[in-house]
Amino acid sequence: MANMSLKKNDMPTQDPEVRNKNFEEVALGYTPEMAVDEAKRCLNCKKPLCVSGCPVNIDIPGFISYVAKGEFENAYEVISRSSSLPAVCGRVCPQETQCESKCIRGIKGEPVAIGRLERFVADYHNAHSSKEPEIPVPNGHKVAVIGSGPSGLTCAGDLAKKGYKVTVFEALHVAGGVLEYGIPQFRLPKEIVQREIDGLKKIGVEISTNTIIGKTLSVEELMKKYGYEAVFIGSGAGLPRFMKIPGENLKGVYSANEFLTRVNLMKAYLENSATPIERPKAAMVVGGGNVAMDAARCAKRLGAERVCIVYRRSEAELPARREEIEHAKEEGIEFKVLTNPTEIVGDENGFVSKLICSEMELGEPDASGRRRPIEKKGSKIELDCDCVIMAIGTSPNPLIKSTTDGLMTEKWGGIIADENGKTSLEGVYAGGDAVTGAATVILAMGAGKKAATAIDEYIQGK
């Protein structure tokens, strides 16, 4: 019997006053009973618009119909045909602006909780299935993938399923890219990331860590010396941006990339960790995206008594997911909106002591469609702090561009590629943040998926 409730089943979570002191996962996941009940809210539309909102085109009604019948392994089989990282996507994808935004149930109530159901199905499979994946028949062709983030892993997984021998080259000592170093444990447990990667290894994907393409090896060497017939560049956007205001070189100023890498990849939050990190009393996080929320919530968990998000537009323009904003507020994070930093002031020892800001107001929309912030003349706000974290965006690392002759890039550093990932070099494809700049995990996965199809057509066409 259909569930016609206008509301989603709520996601069980840790109590805010408990979770803001630990790094354990905030969302606890649906029970089987909750998952079945939520799945019964799906209307099984004849023209499922939700699928058109998914960058990797998961058969959403197909997997949900199995959940509604309690056939969770069948549901996982449906998802895994399209997605190499279902447990990851169920946690960090912005479903509210993608698949769920197209759901018919959302017209007169809340959409079906597609993301929560995907997470449930993946977690159920990981907890209960002992079935080993089928190893594809080798087709005799080799492809190299640069970067083990979501675009690289998706491209590698799709090609491996077609029989290609795929090697993923990762600069860091652990595979996972931004999933490993950028997203905190309390949002995306690292054991889940590694389990997904282990699943790719089981179907033949090789991972070569501590390999910096552009230094250890070049793209040209991969193709001419080592015989890779195509290369996919999914190296992400790991170069942090700063505001170029006075005081950014003071002790206690971090890029969000560095701060989160120390916390997530280097486990600085553990008491016995050898990784040094600021354990601030008062942290100011500049920016309003998901990365800013992650950095602020990490600072709170490291013991900060006061943590503020400092954002130059209003709360309505915050680009972070609504869920992340709500969780941050519940955990005691303050929001200083319409506030723009102009200077960081230090003490006599060179440590951060204040963040000086101007008060802003909103004018006409800018090129992004958001109202442009304008400084109120004569306004001045002083925020006492001992830590400032800049979370205002990232750019692609220029290393591959500077060491690869003929690879065309945008002025801001992104690799120029067509909708299928084809670059200016024959046999070289690119996708994800290396092309678009910092975006979402699922969009990077979609780019990796398209590139895998294009690479297969290119090699088979040869």
ZAKE-589906 format. One line per 5 residues: number of its first residue (from 0); their letters; for each residue y negated, x, z of N, C-alpha, C. Coordinates in steps of 0.1 Angstrom, whole numbers, m for minus. Each point is the difference from the previous one (the first is absolute). Example, Ala and Ser with C-alpha at 12.3 -4.5 7.8 and 13.67 -1.06 7.14 Angstrom:
BEGIN
0	as	57 132 78 m12 m9 0 m12 9 0 | m11 m4 m7 m11 9 0 m11 m8 8
END
This chain:
BEGIN
0	manms	12 8 0 m12 m8 0 m12 9 0 | m10 m4 m8 m12 8 m2 m9 0 13 | m6 11 3 m10 1 11 m14 m2 m5 | m6 m11 3 m13 m3 m6 m11 3 10 | 2 8 10 m10 5 9 m11 7 m8
5	lkknd	m13 m2 4 m11 6 m7 m2 14 5 | 6 4 10 m2 13 6 13 9 m2 | m3 13 m2 11 10 0 6 1 14 | 12 5 1 6 4 12 m8 12 5 | m5 0 12 m7 11 5 9 13 1
10	mptqd	m7 11 m2 8 13 2 m1 4 14 | 12 2 7 0 5 13 m6 14 1 | m8 3 10 m6 13 1 0 5 15 | m2 13 1 m2 5 14 m13 m5 6 | m1 m2 13 m12 m3 6 m11 10 m2
15	pevrn	m12 m4 m4 m11 10 m4 m3 10 11 | 1 m4 13 m3 10 11 11 9 3 | 12 m3 m6 11 9 1 1 10 m12 | m2 m6 m12 2 8 m12 m11 9 m2 | m13 m2 5 m10 9 m3 1 13 9
20	knfee	11 1 7 3 12 7 13 7 m5 | 6 m5 m10 12 6 m5 0 0 m16 | 9 7 m6 1 1 m14 12 m7 m6 | 6 m9 8 11 m8 m5 m5 m11 m9 | 9 m5 m9 m5 m10 m10 m6 m12 7
25	valgy	m11 m4 m6 m8 m12 6 7 m13 m4 | 3 m2 m12 7 m12 m5 15 1 3 | 6 m10 6 14 1 4 10 m6 m10 | m5 m7 m10 9 m6 m10 6 m13 3 | 3 m8 m10 6 m13 2 15 1 5
30	tpema	4 m10 7 14 m2 3 7 m7 m12 | 13 1 m1 6 m8 m12 m4 m14 0 | m1 m7 11 m3 m14 1 m15 m2 m5 | m9 9 3 m14 m1 m4 0 2 m15 | 7 10 m5 0 3 m14 5 m12 m9
35	vdeak	11 m6 5 6 m12 m8 m11 m11 0 | m6 m3 12 m9 m10 1 m12 2 m9 | m5 13 0 m12 3 m9 4 m1 m15 | 12 4 m3 5 0 m14 0 m15 m5 | 3 m9 9 1 m14 m4 m14 m6 m3
40	rclnc	m10 7 2 m14 m4 m4 m2 2 m15 | 8 8 m6 m2 3 m14 4 m13 m8 | m8 m3 m10 2 m12 m8 8 3 m13 | 4 12 m2 8 4 m12 m7 m5 m13 | m12 4 m2 m8 m5 m11 6 3 m13
45	kkplc	m1 m9 m10 5 3 m13 m7 12 m7 | m13 1 3 m7 12 m5 m6 7 12 | 8 9 5 m3 7 13 m12 10 m2 | m12 m4 3 m11 9 m2 0 12 10 | 8 m1 11 0 11 9 5 12 m7
50	vsgcp	10 m1 m9 5 12 m7 m11 7 m8 | m9 m8 m6 m10 6 m8 m10 8 9 | 0 m2 13 m9 7 9 7 12 6 | 12 3 m4 8 11 6 0 12 m10 | m6 11 3 m1 11 m10 13 6 m4
55	vnidi	11 m3 7 13 5 m4 9 m12 m5 | m6 m12 0 7 m12 m6 14 m3 7 | m1 0 13 12 m5 7 3 m14 m3 | 12 m4 m1 4 m14 m2 m1 m7 14 | m12 m4 3 m3 m5 14 7 m13 3
60	pgfis	0 m10 m8 7 m12 3 15 2 1 | 5 10 m9 14 3 1 5 5 13 | m8 10 6 5 6 12 m3 m10 12 | m10 m8 m1 m3 m9 11 10 m11 0 | 5 m5 m11 10 m10 0 13 4 7
65	yvakg	3 13 m2 12 5 8 m3 1 15 | m12 4 3 m3 0 15 1 m14 6 | m5 m10 m8 1 m14 5 14 m4 3 | 10 6 m7 14 m3 2 7 9 9 | m8 10 6 6 9 9 8 11 m6
70	efena	m2 2 m14 8 10 m7 m9 12 m2 | m2 8 11 m10 10 0 4 12 m9 | 12 4 m1 4 11 m9 m2 m3 m14 | 2 m13 m4 m3 m4 m14 m15 1 m2 | m8 m4 10 m15 1 m1 m4 15 m3
75	yevis	7 9 8 m4 14 m2 4 5 m14 | 11 m5 m5 4 5 m14 m11 m5 m10 | m6 m11 2 m10 m5 m9 m12 9 1 | m5 3 12 m12 8 2 2 14 m5 | 12 6 2 2 14 m3 1 2 m15
80	rsssl	2 m11 m8 m1 2 m15 m13 4 m4 | m11 m4 7 m13 3 m4 m7 10 8 | 3 2 13 m7 8 9 9 11 6 | m4 12 0 7 11 6 m3 2 15 | m11 m7 5 m4 2 14 m3 m14 7
85	pavcg	10 m9 0 m3 m13 6 m4 0 15 | 6 8 8 m4 1 14 m14 5 2 | m5 8 m9 m14 5 0 m9 m11 m4 | 3 m6 m12 m9 m10 m6 m2 m12 10 | 11 m4 6 m1 m11 9 m9 2 12
90	rvcpq	m3 13 3 m9 3 11 m14 3 m4 | m2 7 m11 m14 5 m3 m7 m6 m12 | 7 m8 m8 m6 m6 m12 m10 m11 4 | m11 0 m7 m10 m11 2 4 m13 m6 | 11 m6 4 5 m12 m6 m10 m11 m1
95	etqce	m9 m1 10 m10 m10 0 m9 m1 m12 | m2 12 m7 m8 0 m12 8 2 m12 | 14 0 1 8 1 m12 10 m12 m1 | 12 2 3 10 m11 m2 m4 m13 8 | m3 2 13 m3 m12 8 m13 m7 m4
100	skcir	m9 7 m7 m12 m6 m4 2 m10 m11 | 12 1 m7 4 m9 m11 9 m11 4 | 4 0 13 10 m10 5 m6 m14 0 | 7 m10 m5 m5 m14 m1 m2 m5 14 | 8 4 10 m1 m5 13 m13 4 7
105	gikge	m7 10 m6 m12 4 5 m12 m9 m3 | 2 m9 m9 m11 m9 m4 m4 m10 12 | 10 m5 7 m2 m9 11 5 5 13 | 1 13 1 5 5 13 1 15 m2 | 9 6 7 3 15 m1 11 2 m10
110	pvaig	m1 11 m8 11 3 m10 13 3 8 | 10 0 m8 13 5 6 m2 15 3 | 6 4 12 m1 14 5 9 9 m8 | m3 3 m13 8 7 m9 3 14 6 | m11 7 4 1 14 6 9 0 12
115	rlerf	m2 m9 9 9 0 12 14 m2 m3 | 3 m9 m10 14 m2 m4 6 12 m7 | m8 7 m8 5 12 m7 3 11 11 | m9 1 10 3 10 11 13 m4 7 | 2 m13 3 12 m5 7 12 4 m8
120	vadyh	0 m3 m13 12 2 m8 3 15 0 | m10 8 m2 3 15 m1 5 5 13 | m6 m5 11 5 5 14 14 m5 3 | 3 m12 m4 13 m6 2 10 8 m8 | m3 3 m12 10 9 m8 2 13 6
125	nahss	m11 7 4 1 13 6 8 0 13 | m1 m11 7 7 m1 13 15 m4 m1 | 3 m7 m11 14 m6 m1 8 5 m12 | m6 6 m10 8 3 m12 6 14 1 | 12 2 m3 7 13 0 4 4 m15
130	kepei	m4 m9 m9 3 2 m14 m8 11 m6 | 7 9 m7 m7 11 m6 m4 m4 m14 | m12 4 m5 m5 m4 m13 8 6 m11 | 0 m7 m11 8 6 m12 m8 11 m6 | 7 11 m3 m6 12 m6 0 m2 m15
135	pvpng	m12 0 m6 m1 m2 m14 7 10 m9 | 4 m4 m11 6 10 m10 m11 9 m5 | 2 13 1 m11 9 m6 m1 m1 m15 | m13 0 m4 m3 m1 m14 m3 14 m7 | 0 11 8 m2 13 m5 m14 4 m1
140	hkvav	m10 m8 5 m14 4 m1 m6 3 13 | m10 9 0 m7 4 13 m15 m4 0 | m4 m5 11 m14 m3 2 m5 5 13 | m12 6 0 m6 5 13 m11 m10 5 | 0 m2 13 m10 m9 6 m8 9 10
145	igsgp	m13 0 m1 m9 7 9 m6 m9 10 | 4 2 12 m5 m9 11 11 m10 5 | 2 m1 13 10 m9 5 m6 m12 7 | m12 m4 m4 m6 m12 5 6 m12 m7 | m7 m12 2 6 m12 m5 2 0 m16
150	sgltc	m10 5 m7 1 0 m15 11 10 m4 | 1 12 6 10 9 m4 14 m4 4 | 2 m6 12 13 m5 4 5 m12 m9 | m9 m8 m3 3 m12 m9 4 5 m14 | m7 9 m6 3 5 m13 13 7 1
155	agdla	2 8 10 13 8 1 12 m10 2 | m2 m10 8 11 m10 2 4 m7 m12 | m10 m5 m8 3 m8 m12 6 9 m10 | m4 12 m2 6 9 m10 14 4 5 | 2 3 12 14 3 5 10 m11 m3
160	kkgyk	m5 m13 2 9 m11 m3 4 m1 m14 | m8 6 m9 3 0 m14 8 13 m4 | 4 8 9 9 11 m2 m7 14 m2 | m14 0 2 m7 13 m1 3 9 12 | 0 13 m2 0 9 11 m15 3 4
165	vtvfe	m4 m5 12 m14 0 4 m1 9 12 | m10 9 m2 m4 9 12 m14 m4 4 | m2 m3 12 m14 m2 6 m5 12 7 | m11 5 m4 m6 12 6 m12 m5 9 | 2 4 13 m9 m4 11 m7 13 6
170	alhva	m13 0 1 m7 11 6 2 2 15 | 2 m11 7 2 1 15 14 2 3 | 3 2 13 14 4 4 8 m13 2 | m6 m12 m1 7 m12 2 m3 m9 m12 | 9 m7 m5 m2 m9 m12 m6 m13 6
175	ggvle	m8 m7 m9 m5 m13 4 m15 m2 m4 | m7 11 m2 m14 0 m3 m8 m8 10 | m9 m9 m5 m9 m7 9 8 m9 10 | 12 m4 m4 8 m8 9 4 8 12 | 0 13 m1 4 8 11 m12 6 8
180	ygipq	m10 4 m8 m12 7 7 m11 m10 3 | m1 m11 m8 m12 m8 1 1 m13 9 | 12 m6 0 1 m13 6 7 2 14 | m6 m5 11 5 3 13 14 m6 3 | 6 6 9 14 m4 5 0 m14 4
185	frlpk	m11 m5 6 0 m14 6 m2 m10 m11 | m3 4 m13 0 m9 m11 12 2 m9 | 4 13 m2 11 3 m8 8 11 6 | 11 m4 8 8 11 6 6 10 m10 | m1 12 3 4 11 m9 15 0 m3
190	eivqr	8 m5 9 14 m1 m2 3 m9 m11 | m8 m11 m2 1 m9 m11 m3 6 m13 | m10 8 m1 m4 8 m12 11 9 m4 | 5 7 10 11 10 m4 13 m7 m4 | 3 m12 6 12 m7 m4 m1 m5 m14
195	eidgl	m12 m4 m4 m2 m4 m14 2 12 m10 | m6 12 5 2 12 m8 15 4 m1 | 7 m1 11 14 3 0 8 m9 m10 | m5 m13 m1 6 m8 m10 m1 5 m14 | m12 5 m3 m2 6 m13 8 12 m3
200	kkigv	2 9 11 8 11 m1 15 m3 m3 | 4 m11 5 14 m5 m2 3 m3 m14 | m11 m4 m8 3 m3 m14 m4 12 m9 | m2 11 6 m1 13 m8 m14 6 0 | m10 m6 6 m14 6 0 0 13 9
205	eistn	m4 11 m6 m1 12 8 m15 2 5 | m2 4 12 m13 2 6 m2 15 2 | m10 6 m5 m3 14 2 m13 1 8 | 0 2 13 m12 1 8 m6 14 0 | m11 1 6 m7 13 1 m2 6 m14
210	tiigk	m2 m8 m10 m2 4 m14 m14 m5 m5 | m9 9 m1 m14 m5 m4 m1 3 m15 | 0 m11 m8 m2 1 m14 m14 3 m3 | m2 11 m7 m13 6 m2 m1 14 6 | 9 2 10 1 13 6 14 6 0
215	tlsve	10 m8 6 14 5 m1 5 m1 m14 | m3 m10 m7 4 m2 m14 m11 m8 m7 | 0 1 m13 m10 m7 m8 7 m11 m8 | m8 m10 m5 6 m11 m8 6 6 m12 | m6 10 m6 5 7 m12 14 6 3
220	elmkk	1 7 11 13 7 4 11 m11 2 | m4 m11 6 11 m10 2 6 m5 m13 | m9 m1 m11 5 m5 m12 6 11 m9 | m7 12 m1 5 10 m9 11 9 6 | m2 4 12 10 9 7 12 m7 6
225	ygyea	m3 m12 6 11 m6 7 6 m13 m7 | m5 m3 m12 6 m10 m8 m2 m14 3 | m10 m3 8 m3 m14 3 m7 m6 m13 | 6 m11 m4 m5 m6 m13 m12 m9 2 | m3 m3 12 m12 m8 3 m4 3 15
230	vfigs	m13 m1 3 m5 2 13 m9 m12 4 | 2 m5 12 m8 m11 5 m9 6 12 | m13 m1 m1 m9 5 10 m4 m12 9 | 5 1 12 m3 m10 11 m5 6 12 | m9 10 m1 m5 8 11 m10 m6 9
235	gaglp	m4 m12 m3 m8 m7 10 m15 4 0 | m7 m4 10 m14 3 2 m2 5 14 | 3 13 2 m1 5 14 m12 9 3 | m10 0 m9 m12 8 2 m11 m9 7 | m3 3 13 m9 m9 7 m14 1 m4
240	rfmki	m8 m11 2 m14 0 m3 m8 0 13 | m12 6 m1 m9 0 12 m13 m6 m4 | m9 m3 9 m13 m7 m3 m10 10 m3 | 2 13 3 m10 11 m3 m13 m3 9 | 3 m3 12 m12 m2 10 1 12 9
245	pgenl	m12 3 7 0 11 9 10 m2 12 | 7 11 3 9 0 12 14 m2 m4 | 4 m1 m12 14 m3 m4 9 12 3 | m6 12 2 8 12 3 2 2 15 | m5 m9 8 2 1 15 15 m1 4
250	kgvys	3 5 12 13 m1 5 2 m15 5 | 11 m6 m4 2 m14 3 m2 m9 m11 | m4 5 m12 m1 m8 m12 12 2 m9 | 7 m11 m3 12 1 m9 m2 m9 m12 | 7 4 m11 3 m10 m10 12 m8 5
255	anefl	0 m13 m4 11 m9 4 13 6 m4 | 0 7 m12 13 6 m5 5 10 9 | m9 9 5 5 11 9 5 m7 14 | m8 m9 5 3 m6 13 13 m7 m1 | 2 m8 m10 13 m8 m2 12 9 m3
260	trvnl	m3 11 m7 11 9 m3 5 7 12 | m9 4 9 3 6 13 8 m10 8 | m4 m12 1 6 m10 8 14 m4 m6 | 0 m3 m13 12 m6 m6 11 10 m4 | m4 9 m8 9 10 m5 4 11 10
265	mkayl	m11 4 7 2 11 10 3 m4 14 | 1 m14 2 4 m6 13 m9 5 11 | m13 1 m2 m9 4 11 m1 m9 11 | 5 m13 m2 m1 m10 11 11 2 10 | 10 8 m3 10 3 10 m5 10 10
270	ensat	4 m2 13 m5 9 10 5 15 m2 | 11 2 m6 5 13 m1 m3 6 m14 | m9 m6 m7 m3 4 m14 m8 13 1 | 2 10 m9 m7 12 m1 m12 m1 m9 | m2 m12 m6 m12 m2 m9 m12 m4 8
275	pierp	m11 8 m1 m12 m3 7 m7 m12 m6 | m6 m8 8 m8 m11 m5 m10 m4 11 | m11 m6 m4 m10 m5 9 6 m12 7 | m1 m1 13 3 m12 8 m13 m5 5 | m7 m8 m8 m14 m3 3 m1 m10 11
280	kaamv	m12 0 6 m4 m10 10 m7 m11 m7 | m8 4 m10 m8 m10 m8 0 4 m15 | 7 m8 m8 2 4 m14 m8 m10 m9 | m7 5 m10 m7 m8 m10 7 2 m13 | 5 m11 m6 8 1 m13 m9 m6 m11
285	vgggn	m4 8 m10 m10 m4 m10 8 m5 m12 | m1 m13 m3 7 m6 m11 5 m14 4 | 5 m8 m10 5 m13 3 13 m4 m7 | 7 10 m5 13 m3 m7 12 1 9 | 12 m1 m5 12 1 8 1 14 7
290	vamda	m5 10 m7 1 14 5 m9 0 13 | m11 m6 m1 m9 0 12 6 m7 11 | 7 m11 m2 7 m8 10 11 9 6 | 7 6 m8 11 9 4 m5 11 9 | m11 7 m4 m5 11 8 m5 m5 13
295	arcak	m7 m12 0 m6 m5 13 11 m4 9 | 11 m6 m5 11 m5 9 8 12 5 | 0 11 m8 7 12 5 m9 7 12 | m13 0 m3 m9 6 11 2 m8 13 | 1 m13 m1 1 m8 12 13 4 7
300	rlgae	11 1 m8 13 4 6 0 14 6 | m8 8 m5 m1 14 5 m8 1 13 | m5 m12 5 m6 m1 13 m15 m2 0 | m6 m2 m12 m15 m2 0 m4 m13 7 | m10 1 9 m5 m11 7 m8 m9 m8
305	rvciv	m7 5 m10 m8 m8 m9 3 5 m15 | 2 m9 m8 2 3 m15 m8 m11 m8 | m8 5 m9 m9 m9 m8 3 3 m15 | 1 m11 m7 0 0 m15 m15 m1 m4 | m5 10 m7 m14 0 m4 0 m2 m15
310	yrrse	m6 m12 m4 1 m4 m14 m14 m5 m5 | m4 4 m12 m14 m3 m4 m2 m14 m6 | 11 m7 m3 m2 m14 m4 4 m9 11 | 0 m13 m3 4 m10 11 15 m1 1 | 4 m7 10 15 m2 3 6 m7 m12
315	aelpa	m7 m9 m7 6 m7 m11 4 9 m11 | m7 11 m1 3 10 m11 10 10 3 | 5 0 13 10 10 3 12 0 m9 | 4 11 m7 10 0 m10 15 1 6 | 1 2 13 13 1 7 7 m14 0
320	rreei	13 0 1 7 m12 1 m4 m8 12 | m1 m13 m1 m4 m8 11 10 2 12 | 12 2 m2 10 2 11 m3 12 7 | m4 11 m7 m3 13 7 m13 m1 8 | m10 m8 m5 m13 m2 7 3 m8 13
325	ehake	8 m10 m1 4 m8 11 7 8 11 | 10 8 m5 7 8 10 m9 10 7 | m9 6 m8 m9 10 6 m9 m7 11 | m5 m12 m3 m8 m7 10 8 m3 12 | 12 m5 m2 9 m3 12 2 12 8
330	egief	0 12 m6 3 12 8 m12 7 6 | m12 m7 m2 m12 5 7 m9 9 m8 | 2 0 m14 m9 7 m8 m12 m7 m3 | m12 6 2 m13 m6 m2 m4 2 m15 | m8 m10 m5 m5 1 m14 m15 0 0
335	kvltn	m5 11 m5 m15 2 m2 m3 m2 m15 | m2 m12 m4 m2 m3 m14 m15 1 m3 | m4 1 m13 m13 1 m4 m7 12 7 | 8 11 0 m3 12 7 4 12 m8 | m10 9 m4 3 11 m9 m3 14 6
340	pteiv	9 9 2 m3 13 6 m9 8 m9 | m9 7 7 m10 9 m6 1 14 5 | 5 2 12 1 13 5 10 1 12 | 7 11 1 9 2 11 m7 11 9 | m1 m2 13 m7 9 9 10 7 8
345	gdeng	m2 13 3 9 7 8 m6 5 13 | 8 5 9 m5 5 13 m2 15 m2 | m3 7 11 m3 15 m1 12 8 m4 | 13 m6 2 12 7 m4 5 m3 m14 | m7 m8 m7 4 m3 m14 9 m12 m1
350	fvskl	2 m8 11 8 m12 0 m8 m12 m3 | 6 m10 m6 m6 m13 m2 m5 m6 13 | m12 m6 m1 m5 m7 12 m6 m14 m3 | m5 m1 m12 m6 m13 m4 2 m2 m15 | 1 m13 m4 m1 m4 m14 m13 m8 m2
355	icsem	m9 5 m8 m13 m7 m2 2 m9 m13 | m4 m12 1 2 m10 m11 m13 m7 m2 | m1 m6 m12 m10 m10 m4 6 m14 0 | m9 m10 3 5 m13 m1 m2 m5 m15 | 9 m8 m5 0 m3 m14 m1 m16 m2
360	elgep	m5 m4 m12 1 m14 m3 5 m1 m15 | 5 m11 m4 7 m2 m13 m10 m5 m10 | 0 7 m12 m8 m4 m11 8 m6 m11 | m3 2 m12 7 m6 m12 13 7 m2 | 10 m6 m6 13 6 m2 m1 13 m9
365	dasgr	8 10 3 0 12 m8 11 m1 m10 | 4 12 m6 10 0 m11 14 m5 4 | 3 1 13 13 m4 5 0 m15 3 | m12 m6 m1 0 m15 3 m4 m3 14 | 0 10 9 m4 m2 14 m15 2 1
370	rrpie	m6 m7 9 m15 1 2 m3 15 5 | m11 5 m6 m3 14 2 m8 1 14 | 5 10 8 m7 1 13 m13 8 m1 | m10 m5 6 m14 6 0 m4 3 14 | m5 12 1 m4 5 14 m13 m7 5
375	kkgsk	0 m5 12 m11 m5 6 m9 11 5 | m12 1 m6 m9 11 3 m4 0 15 | 1 13 5 m4 2 14 11 m3 10 | 12 m5 m5 10 m3 10 8 13 3 | 5 0 12 8 12 5 9 m5 11
380	ieldc	13 4 m2 10 m4 10 7 13 4 | 1 3 13 7 12 5 13 m4 7 | 11 5 m5 13 m3 6 6 13 6 | 2 0 14 5 11 7 15 2 m4 | 5 12 m3 14 1 m4 3 15 1
385	dcvim	13 3 0 5 14 m1 9 2 m12 | 1 m10 m8 9 1 m12 m6 m9 m11 | m1 5 m12 m4 m8 m12 11 2 m11 | 5 m11 m5 11 0 m10 m6 m6 m13 | 0 7 m11 m5 m5 m12 11 m6 m8
390	aigts	m1 m13 m2 10 m8 m8 m7 m7 m11 | m6 8 m9 m8 m6 m11 6 2 m14 | 13 3 0 6 1 m13 5 14 m3 | 8 1 m10 6 13 m5 0 1 m15 | 2 12 m5 1 3 m14 13 7 m3
395	pnpli	4 0 m13 12 8 m3 m3 15 2 | 10 7 4 m1 15 2 m1 6 m14 | m9 9 m2 m3 6 m13 10 11 m5 | 10 3 9 9 11 m3 8 m2 m13 | 6 m11 m2 8 m2 m12 m9 0 m12
400	ksttd	m11 m7 1 m10 0 m12 m4 14 m4 | m3 8 10 m6 14 m2 11 10 m5 | 13 m4 1 10 9 m4 9 m5 m12 | m5 m11 m6 7 m6 m11 m9 m2 m12 | 2 9 m9 m9 0 m12 2 m13 m9
405	glmte	m11 m6 m3 1 m12 m9 1 m13 7 | 2 0 13 1 m12 8 m14 m6 2 | m3 m11 m6 m13 m6 1 m2 m8 13 | m12 2 6 m3 m7 12 m13 m7 0 | m3 m9 9 m13 m6 1 m9 10 8
410	kwggi	m13 m3 m1 m10 9 7 3 1 15 | 4 m11 6 3 m1 14 13 6 4 | 9 4 m10 12 7 3 13 m7 m4 | m1 m13 m2 12 m8 m3 6 4 m14 | 13 1 m1 7 3 m13 m2 m12 m9
415	iaden	m3 2 m12 m2 m10 m10 14 m4 m6 | 4 m12 2 13 m5 m5 m1 m14 m5 | 8 m4 m9 0 m14 m5 7 m9 10 | 1 m13 m4 6 m10 10 15 3 3 | 6 8 m9 14 4 3 2 14 6
420	gktsl	m12 6 3 1 13 7 m1 12 m10 | m1 m2 m13 0 11 m9 m13 7 0 | 1 14 2 m12 8 1 m3 7 m14 | m10 9 0 m3 7 m12 10 10 m5 | 10 3 9 10 10 m3 13 m7 m4
425	egvya	7 4 m10 13 m6 m4 10 2 11 | 6 m11 3 11 1 10 m5 0 15 | m13 m1 2 m6 1 13 m6 m14 3 | 5 m6 11 m5 m13 4 m6 1 14 | m8 m10 4 m6 0 13 m3 m14 5
430	ggdav	0 m1 13 m3 m14 6 m3 1 15 | m4 m12 5 m4 0 14 m14 5 2 | m2 5 13 m13 4 4 m5 12 m8 | 9 8 m6 m4 11 m9 m8 m4 m12 | 2 m13 m4 m7 m6 m11 m11 m9 4
435	tgaat	2 m8 10 m9 m11 3 m10 4 12 | 4 11 7 m7 2 13 7 m8 10 | m4 1 13 7 m6 11 1 m15 m2 | 13 m5 0 2 m15 m2 12 m3 10 | 7 m11 m4 11 m4 9 14 5 m4
440	vilam	9 0 10 13 4 m2 7 m7 m12 | m1 m13 0 7 m8 m10 m6 2 m14 | m13 2 m1 m6 3 m13 5 14 m5 | 2 9 9 5 13 m4 15 m1 m5 | 7 m9 7 14 m2 m3 1 m7 m14
445	gagkk	m9 m9 m3 m1 m7 m13 m2 10 m11 | m9 10 3 m3 10 m10 12 9 m3 | 7 4 11 12 8 m1 11 m7 m8 | 1 m13 2 10 m8 m7 m3 m1 m15 | m13 m2 m4 m3 m1 m14 2 14 m6
450	aatai	m3 11 7 1 13 m6 15 3 m2 | 9 m4 9 14 2 m2 5 m7 m13 | m4 m12 m2 4 m7 m13 m5 8 m12 | m13 5 1 m6 7 m11 7 13 m3 | 3 7 11 7 13 m1 14 m2 m6
455	deyiq	7 m10 4 13 m3 m6 m1 m3 m15 | m10 m8 m4 m2 m3 m14 m3 13 m8 | m9 9 7 m4 12 m7 12 9 m2 | 8 2 10 12 10 m1 10 m6 m10 | 3 m13 2 11 m6 m9 m5 0 m14
460	gk	m14 m2 m2 m5 0 m13 0 13 m7 | 0 11 8 0 13 m6 14 3 m7
END
